[in-house]
């Protein structure tokens, strides 16, 4: 079975999948940081490091998950913007 994706779509999907891999790497760093909390002299500082990796992972997953629905919104917005720009370029012509 073959898929008929354009090169641009293939690159976009690869980037999205790459962000998913990055999120799993961030989760791994967070897990390692959690182990260091037990041995830390200052657990407050160690919790700050865990929070940093946690929020990095969280935002990368959120952005990655938001790309498919936002893609449709951008397509509609670009289409409308093109129409507005075309009307401003040629104000005397109505299309």
N, C-alpha and C positions, 0 to 999 in steps of 0.2 A: 504494500500500500504506500503510495507516495502522496506527499502533501505539496500543494502549490503555493508556498509562501514566497513572498518577494525577499530579496536580500535584506532589505531594511527591516522587515518583520522578523527574519531569522536573527539578525543582530540584536534587535530589541528583546526578543525572547532569551537570547543568551545573556544579556545584561541582567534581566530579571532573575534568571536562574543563578547568576553569579552573586546577586545580592542575597539570595537565599543561602548560598554557601557561606557568604560573609557573616550572616546572622548566626549560623551554626558555629563559626569560629569565635564570634563574640561570646556565645553561650559557653564554649569551652574555656575561654579565659575567665569568665565569671565563676565557673565551677572550680577552677584552680584557686582563684582568690578566696572562695568559701573555705577551702581546706586550710588556708593560711590564717584565718581568723582565730582558730583554736590555739595556735602557737604565738599569736601576736602579743606584744607587750601593750600596745595601744589598740584595742579592738575598734575604737571609733574611727581611726585612720583606715583600718582595713575595711570597715563597712563602707567608707567613702569610695574605696577602689571598687568594691563589689557593685555599689550603686552606679558608678560610672559605666561599667561593662553592662549592667542590667539595662540602663536607659539606652545605651548604644544598640544593644540587641533589639530592644523594644521598638525603637524608631526605625531601624532598618526593616524589621518585619512589617511595621505599619505602612511604611512607604512602599514596600514591595507588594503588599496586599491591596494598596489603593491604586496602583497603576492601571489595572484593567478597567475599572469603572471610570476613572478620570480620562482615559484615552478617548472614550466616546464624547465626553464633555469637551475636550480639546478639539476634536474633529468638528463638532458643531460650532464652537467658538471661532475657529479659523475660517470656516465657511462663511459665517456672518461677517467676520472682520474683512474678508476679501470682498464681499458685496459692498460694505461701507466704504472701503478704500476705492473701489471702482467707481462708486457714485460720486465721491469727492474728486476724483481725477477728471471725470467728465460730468460736471453738474448739469449741463444742458441736455444730455442724452438720458433718457429713461429706458432701462432695459427690462 
